[in-house]
Amino acid sequence: MQSELSYKKVALVTSAAGGIGEAVARELAKEGMFVALIDKDVKGLDKIRDELHMDGCHAASYSLDICDRSAVEQTVKMIEQEVGPIEILVNVAGIMRIGTVDSLQDDDWDEAFAVNSTGVFNLSRAVSRRMIPREKGSIVTVGSNAANTPRMSLSAYAASKAAATMFMKCLGLELAKYNIRCNIVSPGSTETDMLRMLWKDESGKDEFIKGVPELYRVGIPLKKLATPTDIANTVLFLISDRSSHITMQNICVDGGATLGI
């Protein structure tokens, strides 16, 4: 085990090879934490790890399929043995399956729940089991504003994110007596590859900002998309001492797109 004196805390971040997960990992590393980078994209993970090392930060990369319960348990155990006790878990990994309900394939539905819901369960259970005896820790899951507001052609995505949101609230209630806080950050339209999947062309960005009445999607009152760093900064707040009395909350970071619902 490495010396814990050289960094503040150990944080585990999923989907750290890009997008919101990468932004979260970089911000945590800049705060002086050791970041365990989790993703299936080995090449992308190693790139982020090497860049963090060049910046003088502490990080290690771990290839992992979060849907594999056995592998999740083994990886969490390995991180605690090699690095130290995990005090922060940020569940970022998510996939989007698009299509109206009548056109969705069985695999679309199953895969959305496997990653967006069950993956969150797998990591949260493995990590929280170790947090409980230590009676400290913070778990944040990146959800979606679609968990609260219906979206056309996003039923699998929205339902799986809604399941993860309620799971986190239940987990937070169970873990409160152990001084472990559980919260959700729910982004709206954010400049990531996942969002660009929904664009027909480069005008898609303006479409999301202005809204699409025929799809019952209002625009974004702040007139801009979120950046991955916007989401990461909210995660940082929720794992910090500044939010020490906040648990079981869902903070929506969508520029007002869901009108505060």
C-alpha atoms as one frame of an Amber mdcrd trajectory, in Angstrom:
protein
   0.000   0.000   0.000   1.269   3.477  -0.894   1.615   6.149   1.763  -1.687
   7.919   2.342   0.186  11.028   3.536   1.029  12.097  -0.032  -2.583  12.726
  -1.014  -5.756  13.825   0.763  -8.217  11.043  -0.072  -8.772   8.181  -2.494
 -11.520   8.762  -5.042 -12.886   6.262  -7.552 -14.397   7.688 -10.745 -16.132
   5.633 -13.440 -16.173   6.528 -17.147 -12.975   8.485 -16.516 -11.592   8.138
 -20.052 -13.628  11.028 -21.420 -16.507  13.459 -21.084 -17.925  14.213 -17.659
 -15.981  11.386 -16.014 -12.677  12.783 -17.255 -13.608  16.271 -16.070 -14.518
  14.941 -12.615 -11.283  12.948 -12.394  -9.149  15.947 -13.363 -10.843  18.255
 -10.855 -10.496  15.736  -8.030  -6.836  15.210  -8.885  -6.232  18.969  -8.838
  -7.721  19.005  -5.345  -4.920  16.693  -4.219  -6.768  13.384  -4.245  -5.568
  10.038  -5.534  -7.959   9.177  -8.359  -8.666   5.584  -9.355  -9.676   5.925
 -13.007 -12.261   3.361 -14.133 -13.348   2.660 -17.717 -13.358  -0.025 -20.398
 -11.358   2.258 -22.701  -7.848   1.237 -21.656  -6.054   3.510 -24.129  -8.110
   6.523 -23.076  -7.609   5.747 -19.385  -3.858   5.460 -19.695  -3.714   8.769
 -21.566  -5.578  10.573 -18.770  -3.458   8.855 -16.113  -0.205   9.842 -17.823
  -1.332  13.455 -18.235  -2.273  13.647 -14.554   1.112  12.247 -13.594   2.847
  14.897 -15.717   0.856  17.523 -13.814   2.132  16.110 -10.531  -1.182  14.472
  -9.610  -1.832  11.004  -8.204  -3.805   8.542 -10.351  -3.984   4.933 -11.478
  -6.039   3.348 -14.266  -8.178   0.227 -13.943  -9.948  -1.397 -16.887 -13.382
  -2.531 -15.702 -16.811  -3.490 -16.990 -19.080  -2.147 -14.247 -21.776  -4.647
 -15.239 -19.528  -7.519 -14.112 -20.245  -7.849 -10.378 -17.318 -10.147  -9.689
 -14.876  -7.876 -11.514 -16.231  -4.838  -9.676 -15.632  -6.498  -6.313 -12.131
  -7.586  -7.285 -11.193  -4.143  -8.602 -12.472  -2.287  -5.538 -10.566  -4.718
  -3.321  -7.415  -4.192  -5.392  -7.663  -0.394  -5.183  -8.021  -0.481  -1.405
  -5.059  -2.839  -1.087  -2.787  -0.951  -3.506  -3.758   2.646  -2.783  -5.831
   2.971   0.372  -9.407   3.228   1.633 -11.843   4.679  -0.895 -13.530   7.697
   0.661 -15.182   9.072  -2.496 -17.074   7.254  -5.247 -18.372   9.089  -8.304
 -20.572   7.002 -10.611 -20.436   8.664 -14.019 -20.668   5.756 -16.479 -23.780
   5.806 -18.599 -25.050   4.861 -22.039 -27.877   6.187 -24.168 -30.171   4.013
 -26.256 -32.426   6.036 -28.550 -35.771   5.038 -30.070 -39.504   5.123 -29.570
 -40.859   2.384 -27.343 -42.309   0.431 -30.282 -38.909   0.402 -32.018 -36.641
  -0.343 -29.029 -34.899  -3.697 -29.138 -34.677  -5.896 -26.050 -30.936  -5.299
 -25.911 -31.447  -1.534 -25.924 -33.556  -1.721 -22.778 -31.400  -4.331 -21.053
 -28.101  -2.555 -21.753 -29.423   0.818 -20.576 -30.427  -0.639 -17.228 -27.293
  -2.800 -16.968 -24.999   0.230 -17.132 -27.101   3.152 -15.900 -28.773   1.364
 -12.982 -27.132  -1.963 -12.166 -23.627  -0.605 -12.721 -24.339   2.092 -10.140
 -25.626  -0.571  -7.766 -22.564  -2.769  -8.279 -20.008  -0.038  -7.546 -21.999
   1.579  -4.754 -22.513  -1.706  -2.936 -18.877  -2.779  -3.220 -17.546   0.575
  -2.030 -20.154   1.308   0.660 -19.552  -2.090   2.292 -16.017  -0.882   2.964
 -17.049   2.632   3.953 -19.486   1.428   6.627 -16.909   0.144   9.155 -14.905
   3.363   8.695 -18.054   5.485   9.136 -17.159   8.077   6.533 -17.492   8.571
   2.827 -19.354  10.288   0.019 -21.013   8.753  -3.037 -22.217  10.869  -5.957
 -23.977   9.504  -9.015 -24.281  11.485 -12.228 -27.876  11.009 -13.321 -29.896
  13.027 -15.824 -32.652  15.630 -15.851 -34.481  13.104 -18.066 -35.074  11.077
 -14.887 -37.592  13.728 -13.845 -38.970  14.925 -17.184 -40.286  12.691 -19.998
 -38.313  12.830 -23.237 -39.330  11.572 -26.669 -37.345   8.496 -27.796 -35.422
   8.323 -24.500 -37.619   5.975 -22.488 -34.884   3.430 -21.746 -32.364   6.105
 -20.830 -34.799   8.136 -18.715 -36.216   5.107 -16.891 -32.777   3.688 -16.095
 -31.564   7.061 -14.812 -34.723   7.417 -12.708 -34.026   4.010 -11.175 -30.473
   5.048 -10.310 -31.729   8.296  -8.788 -34.155   6.568  -6.432 -31.560   3.905
  -5.607 -29.160   6.635  -4.490 -31.779   8.227  -2.264 -32.544   4.873  -0.628
 -28.830   4.178  -0.235 -28.349   7.585   1.346 -31.078   6.870   3.873 -29.511
   3.534   4.817 -25.982   4.933   5.096 -26.762   8.160   6.929 -26.193   6.562
  10.330 -22.652   5.726   9.225 -21.890   9.340   8.272 -21.846   8.400   4.566
 -23.557  10.867   2.238 -25.183   9.942  -1.087 -26.279  12.500  -3.673 -27.123
  12.838  -7.356 -26.030  15.396  -9.937 -28.433  15.474 -12.882 -27.080  17.212
 -15.982 -29.161  18.452 -18.840 -27.713  18.908 -22.304 -23.933  18.825 -21.882
 -21.251  19.106 -24.550 -20.198  15.459 -24.717 -20.029  12.773 -27.396 -23.239
  11.288 -25.987 -25.155  14.500 -26.708 -23.659  14.819 -30.177 -25.218  11.439
 -30.993 -28.573  13.242 -30.971 -27.516  15.979 -33.394 -28.462  15.628 -37.042
 -25.743  18.134 -37.930 -23.865  21.048 -36.353 -27.133  22.975 -36.046 -28.153
  20.412 -33.449 -26.477  22.461 -30.720 -28.704  25.466 -31.447 -31.735  23.181
 -31.582 -31.091  21.959 -28.048 -30.591  25.503 -26.774 -33.718  26.888 -28.481
 -35.937  23.861 -27.847 -38.121  21.716 -30.102 -41.860  22.303 -29.505 -42.993
  19.284 -31.526 -40.903  17.060 -29.241 -42.234  18.805 -26.124 -38.714  19.945
 -25.307 -38.399  23.483 -24.024 -35.179  25.369 -24.607 -32.443  26.210 -22.123
 -33.198  29.488 -20.307 -29.486  30.220 -19.753 -29.015  29.991 -23.543 -26.038
  27.635 -23.443 -25.104  23.999 -23.065 -23.360  22.797 -19.932 -19.698  21.848
 -20.112 -18.327  18.713 -18.443 -16.536  21.016 -16.000 -19.872  22.549 -14.953
 -20.984  19.095 -13.866 -17.635  18.281 -12.264 -17.758  21.445 -10.158 -21.126
  20.413  -8.743 -19.735  16.976  -7.918 -16.814  18.655  -6.143 -19.224  20.655
  -4.008 -21.159  17.538  -2.994 -18.076  15.590  -1.920 -16.600  18.548  -0.048
 -17.026  19.612   3.561 -19.081  22.551   2.290 -21.961  20.118   1.763 -21.438
  18.165   4.985 -25.148  18.322   5.884 -26.462  17.416   2.429 -27.513  13.870
   1.561 -30.195  12.162  -0.564 -30.420  15.257  -2.785 -30.669  15.547  -6.556
 -29.083  18.711  -7.945 -30.182  19.453 -11.490 -27.537  21.213 -13.593 -29.368
  21.990 -16.823 -29.504  25.763 -17.223 -33.179  25.718 -16.273 -34.237  23.371
 -19.093 -36.619  21.382 -16.909 -37.987  24.569 -15.314 -36.880  23.605 -11.826
 -38.971  20.422 -11.731
